[in-house]
Amino acid sequence: MMQDVKRGVELILEVEWGSSLAKHVDKYYCKVNVWRECDLFPKVFQPLIKEGAIGDCMEVEYNAGELLPFDKGKIHECKAWQFYPSEGLKHIRLRKGRFYPLGLFRGIPGIYAGNPYPGRVIALEENGDFVLDANHPLSRYRLKLKATIKNVFEKTSELGGRCKDHMESFLLGPGMQARYDNEPTDFGLEEKEAFSRDDETPDTLFYSEPRLIGHIDRTCHENLLNFYAENLPREGKILDLMSSYESHLPEGNYEVVGLGINEVELKNNPRLSSYVVKDINADPSLPFEDEAFDVVVCDLSIEYVIKPLELLREVRRILKKDGRFFFSFSNRYFPPKVIKVWVDLHEFERMGFVLELLARTEGLGEFRTYSLRGFPRPVDDKWSIACTLSDPLYVVYGKRVS
């Protein structure tokens, strides 16, 4: 074994847990300076990090509150005035079940201005008074934690520098996609404003010029490709919903039908067996027979849909019994056309938003969520100077159950 001072490790951290609506897997890549950062990991993982070889892994289960303690003292009964967003965030209003940065609240013991950690509104009165839960979103769940060594490398020198708490970064977000006590989160699904956009001109105008580019970086694309390779059936008929120039589907014995808004993009997608040009925001009905598909995938697009419940009912209709559906997204979008509810949601809450839509669609079930973050952005990516991290990947998926 190389000395700790010269050892570096690339890890994949994973937490598996279950909520009232879904099963969840959240993964995180990190590059660990063993000498400087190993002690910040749970003690049970430290021997693996110090001595493990490529491919070695360790899995540990924790009871609720064991890894991330739950403290009743962090549940605060608050008055309306204690929610005090800054001037640029005055448009935000409290909703039951939603998360907000703790720095937006004042007059609460232990909470300081600028605090970026999430707190959840678990009760809300008509007069604006509320109850805030500042515990970690995963503190109520039983957790299965796993660490796998992806690579081991030798460091040539130690020059000091910043110590990174990789566990903190890994666990900042997971848990926010779940309901609180199985009560639906208030995303304003009944409000027209939630699905409005800055640019309300017809989508056929905005998307009239083809964009023959990828909408996620190469690393995120490969991660999505690998996810589908592990989770799609080996053959069948797939609808690539809201398709464009690039497919994220793996090789396989598939008939892939694309439905998108720009014909030039669809013609240039090499994975499509056939395609249909249609603006589903103008008309969410899908021009296919009942039970026509084994799988429906919708990549990097659900955040633009203005009538998602109508569309999901159509997805259910065209899926075969036990057919599977997948909605993937990252943290990039076209600002003029994204629905307004999406913008103010934390990235993990966006998975919760999609789950709420699915839960309201009769006949869909066995829901799961998946996230993968932390990889370095490819050095030849044009955004690598501005952002060193690869685009995160989020997937919400399930099947037609009736």
DAKA-V146029 format. One record per backbone hydrogen bond with DSSP energy under -0.5 kcal/mol. CO is the residue of the C=O (numbers start at 1). NH is the residue of the N-H. If there is no record, write none. Layout:
co-><CO | CO>
nh-><NH | NH>
//
This chain:
co-><3 | 4 | 4 | 6 | 7 | 7 | 8 | 9 | 9 | 10 | 10 | 11 | 11 | 12 | 13 | 14 | 15 | 16 | 17 | 21 | 22 | 23 | 24 | 25 | 26 | 27 | 28 | 30 | 30 | 32 | 32 | 33 | 34 | 37 | 38 | 42 | 42 | 43 | 43 | 45 | 46 | 47 | 48 | 53 | 56 | 58 | 60 | 62 | 63 | 63 | 67 | 71 | 72 | 74 | 74 | 76 | 76 | 78 | 79 | 80 | 82 | 82 | 86 | 87 | 89 | 95 | 96 | 98 | 100 | 101 | 102 | 104 | 108 | 110 | 112 | 115 | 117 | 119 | 120 | 120 | 121 | 123 | 125 | 129 | 130 | 131 | 131 | 132 | 132 | 133 | 136 | 138 | 143 | 143 | 144 | 145 | 146 | 147 | 148 | 148 | 149 | 151 | 153 | 160 | 164 | 165 | 166 | 167 | 169 | 171 | 173 | 175 | 179 | 180 | 183 | 185 | 188 | 191 | 191 | 192 | 193 | 194 | 196 | 198 | 202 | 202 | 203 | 205 | 208 | 210 | 211 | 217 | 218 | 219 | 220 | 221 | 222 | 223 | 224 | 225 | 226 | 227 | 228 | 234 | 236 | 236 | 237 | 237 | 238 | 238 | 239 | 239 | 240 | 240 | 241 | 252 | 253 | 254 | 255 | 255 | 256 | 256 | 256 | 257 | 258 | 259 | 259 | 260 | 261 | 262 | 263 | 264 | 266 | 268 | 269 | 274 | 276 | 276 | 278 | 279 | 279 | 286 | 289 | 293 | 294 | 295 | 296 | 297 | 298 | 301 | 302 | 303 | 307 | 308 | 309 | 310 | 311 | 312 | 313 | 314 | 315 | 317 | 318 | 318 | 320 | 323 | 324 | 325 | 326 | 326 | 327 | 328 | 328 | 329 | 333 | 334 | 334 | 336 | 339 | 339 | 340 | 340 | 342 | 346 | 347 | 348 | 348 | 349 | 350 | 351 | 352 | 353 | 354 | 355 | 356 | 358 | 360 | 361 | 363 | 363 | 365 | 367 | 368 | 369 | 370 | 371 | 372 | 373 | 375 | 378 | 381 | 383 | 388 | 393 | 394 | 395 | 396 | 397 | 398 | 399 | 399 | 400>
nh-><6 | 7 | 35 | 155 | 34 | 35 | 153 | 11 | 32 | 150 | 151 | 13 | 30 | 148 | 28 | 146 | 26 | 144 | 24 | 367 | 19 | 369 | 17 | 371 | 15 | 373 | 13 | 11 | 32 | 9 | 34 | 37 | 38 | 40 | 41 | 45 | 46 | 46 | 47 | 49 | 50 | 51 | 52 | 56 | 149 | 147 | 145 | 143 | 66 | 67 | 69 | 74 | 75 | 76 | 134 | 78 | 132 | 130 | 82 | 83 | 84 | 106 | 89 | 90 | 92 | 98 | 186 | 121 | 119 | 104 | 105 | 84 | 111 | 112 | 115 | 103 | 102 | 100 | 122 | 133 | 97 | 131 | 128 | 125 | 78 | 122 | 123 | 76 | 134 | 120 | 139 | 141 | 62 | 145 | 16 | 60 | 14 | 58 | 12 | 150 | 55 | 10 | 8 | 159 | 166 | 169 | 170 | 171 | 172 | 173 | 176 | 178 | 181 | 183 | 180 | 187 | 191 | 194 | 195 | 195 | 196 | 341 | 340 | 200 | 205 | 206 | 207 | 208 | 210 | 212 | 213 | 221 | 222 | 223 | 224 | 225 | 226 | 227 | 228 | 229 | 230 | 231 | 232 | 253 | 238 | 255 | 294 | 295 | 240 | 257 | 241 | 297 | 243 | 259 | 299 | 254 | 236 | 256 | 238 | 257 | 258 | 273 | 274 | 240 | 276 | 242 | 243 | 278 | 263 | 266 | 267 | 268 | 269 | 270 | 272 | 258 | 260 | 278 | 280 | 282 | 283 | 288 | 292 | 320 | 324 | 239 | 326 | 241 | 328 | 304 | 305 | 339 | 311 | 312 | 313 | 314 | 315 | 316 | 317 | 318 | 319 | 291 | 292 | 293 | 323 | 400 | 296 | 398 | 298 | 328 | 396 | 300 | 301 | 394 | 335 | 337 | 338 | 199 | 342 | 343 | 343 | 344 | 345 | 350 | 351 | 351 | 352 | 353 | 354 | 355 | 356 | 357 | 358 | 359 | 360 | 361 | 362 | 364 | 401 | 402 | 399 | 23 | 397 | 25 | 395 | 27 | 393 | 29 | 390 | 381 | 384 | 387 | 377 | 372 | 329 | 370 | 327 | 368 | 325 | 365 | 401 | 322>
//
